[in-house]
Amino acid sequence: MTAMHTPLTSPANPTHDRQIAVWLFVCCLMVYSMVILGGVTRLTGSGLSMVEWDPIFGILPPLDEASWNTTFDLYKQSPEYQKINVGMDLDGFKSIYWFEYSHRVLGRSIGTMFLLPFLFFLAKRQIRRPLVPKLVGMFVLGGLQGVLGWYMVKSGLVDNPHVSQYRLTAHLGLAILIYAYMFHVALGLWFGEGARIPVSQWLRRSITLLSGLALVTILSGGFVAGLKAGHAYNTFPLMDGHWVPEVIFMQQPLWRNFFENIATVQFDHRVLAILVFIGVCALWLGTLGSQLNVQIRMGLHALMAAAVLQVTLGISTLLLHVPVALAATHQAGALLLFSVLLFVSQRAVHE
């Protein structure tokens, strides 16, 4: 008699789909928090405070004075301490250590929060077969993100104790990719793929274009953060008294200016942000008289509000010389605006 093998997947079940969607939304919230905490870690100069990291067993921080002194002694051997933070005392070290430690532990917590429910849903046969490779892909991307994070940190544990803006932006970009993919899948499970809303080709293309432009703007913000370009040219709309800074193409070859020239990087971020804002305003005004589904209509209203908030936060952050709390809120606002675009994009389908 041949043994029967019970499949690990199930046919479509709206109840199970919504349970999985809730789990993915929770993971999205954790990734969202991870991005913001990563920004704070960068803003406070904390990212190079942990010169060693055991990805399996290194969950516990220093628990006594002797452990703290040992950890601090390791940091004293790093280029950042010797060239930037020389003379820092133990209390100062603790203040930067906790940000980086929290960032790494939250990353591990996201992995655990993803893996254990995934195995539970799989064991309960509540995951539809087409969904399994998507979830496995998310987990693999999360693992790659951890590797990329350490690769980024290693770029600052050298003679020049500054994290590469290229690696930092790649780390940010992969986090956004994971968030967007997870959020898109969760929305599909919550509402049901068959319940997407027909819209005009113009509206659908506009949302797609704005989503791409918003993503590029966020990535340009990674270069701003990597070069600390927000601490220069703290006026708006002019930069050093000019609409276009005179030194915008001072480096050779030309392409380096877009990634390594502080003036060019900040200028590009300004221009991209303004283009996103203009695009959102045009889309919102252009659809005011249209007959739209309530979800799309509310999404566009939320998009307009998020754009106004984000521009206000961006200009304020610049004029006030990048205070940590305001800069972190600006980063949160960017991901909020992108999330609204993802929502409208997922719900709308070309009729």
Rosetta blueprint (number, residue, H / E / L):
1 M L
2 T L
3 A L
4 M L
5 H L
6 T L
7 P L
8 L L
9 T L
10 S E
11 P L
12 A L
13 N L
14 P H
15 T H
16 H H
17 D H
18 R H
19 Q H
20 I H
21 A H
22 V H
23 W H
24 L H
25 F H
26 V H
27 C H
28 C H
29 L H
30 M H
31 V H
32 Y H
33 S H
34 M H
35 V H
36 I H
37 L H
38 G H
39 G H
40 V H
41 T H
42 R H
43 L H
44 T L
45 G L
46 S L
47 G L
48 L L
49 S L
50 M L
51 V L
52 E L
53 W L
54 D L
55 P L
56 I L
57 F L
58 G L
59 I L
60 L L
61 P L
62 P L
63 L L
64 D L
65 E H
66 A H
67 S H
68 W H
69 N H
70 T H
71 T H
72 F H
73 D H
74 L H
75 Y H
76 K H
77 Q L
78 S L
79 P H
80 E H
81 Y H
82 Q H
83 K H
84 I L
85 N L
86 V L
87 G L
88 M L
89 D L
90 L H
91 D H
92 G H
93 F H
94 K H
95 S H
96 I H
97 Y H
98 W H
99 F H
100 E H
101 Y H
102 S H
103 H H
104 R H
105 V H
106 L H
107 G H
108 R H
109 S H
110 I H
111 G H
112 T H
113 M H
114 F H
115 L H
116 L H
117 P H
118 F H
119 L H
120 F H
121 F H
122 L H
123 A H
124 K L
125 R L
126 Q L
127 I L
128 R E
129 R L
130 P L
131 L H
132 V H
133 P H
134 K H
135 L H
136 V H
137 G H
138 M H
139 F H
140 V H
141 L H
142 G H
143 G H
144 L H
145 Q H
146 G H
147 V H
148 L H
149 G H
150 W H
151 Y H
152 M H
153 V H
154 K H
155 S L
156 G L
157 L L
158 V L
159 D L
160 N L
161 P L
162 H L
163 V L
164 S L
165 Q H
166 Y H
167 R H
168 L H
169 T H
170 A H
171 H H
172 L H
173 G H
174 L H
175 A H
176 I H
177 L H
178 I H
179 Y H
180 A H
181 Y H
182 M H
183 F H
184 H H
185 V H
186 A H
187 L H
188 G H
189 L H
190 W H
191 F H
192 G L
193 E H
194 G H
195 A H
196 R L
197 I E
198 P E
199 V E
200 S L
201 Q H
202 W H
203 L H
204 R H
205 R H
206 S H
207 I H
208 T H
209 L H
210 L H
211 S H
212 G H
213 L H
214 A H
215 L H
216 V H
217 T H
218 I H
219 L H
220 S H
221 G H
222 G H
223 F H
224 V H
225 A H
226 G H
227 L H
228 K L
229 A H
230 G H
231 H H
232 A L
233 Y L
234 N L
235 T L
236 F L
237 P L
238 L L
239 M E
240 D L
241 G L
242 H E
243 W L
244 V L
245 P L
246 E L
247 V L
248 I L
249 F L
250 M L
251 Q L
252 Q L
253 P L
254 L H
255 W H
256 R H
257 N H
258 F H
259 F H
260 E H
261 N L
262 I H
263 A H
264 T H
265 V H
266 Q H
267 F H
268 D H
269 H H
270 R H
271 V H
272 L H
273 A H
274 I H
275 L H
276 V H
277 F H
278 I H
279 G H
280 V H
281 C H
282 A H
283 L H
284 W H
285 L H
286 G H
287 T L
288 L L
289 G L
290 S L
291 Q L
292 L L
293 N L
294 V H
295 Q H
296 I H
297 R H
298 M H
299 G H
300 L H
301 H H
302 A H
303 L H
304 M H
305 A H
306 A H
307 A H
308 V H
309 L H
310 Q H
311 V H
312 T H
313 L H
314 G H
315 I H
316 S H
317 T H
318 L H
319 L H
320 L L
321 H L
322 V L
323 P L
324 V H
325 A H
326 L H
327 A H
328 A H
329 T H
330 H H
331 Q H
332 A H
333 G H
334 A H
335 L H
336 L H
337 L H
338 F H
339 S H
340 V H
341 L H
342 L H
343 F H
344 V H
345 S H
346 Q H
347 R H
348 A E
349 V E
350 H E
351 E L
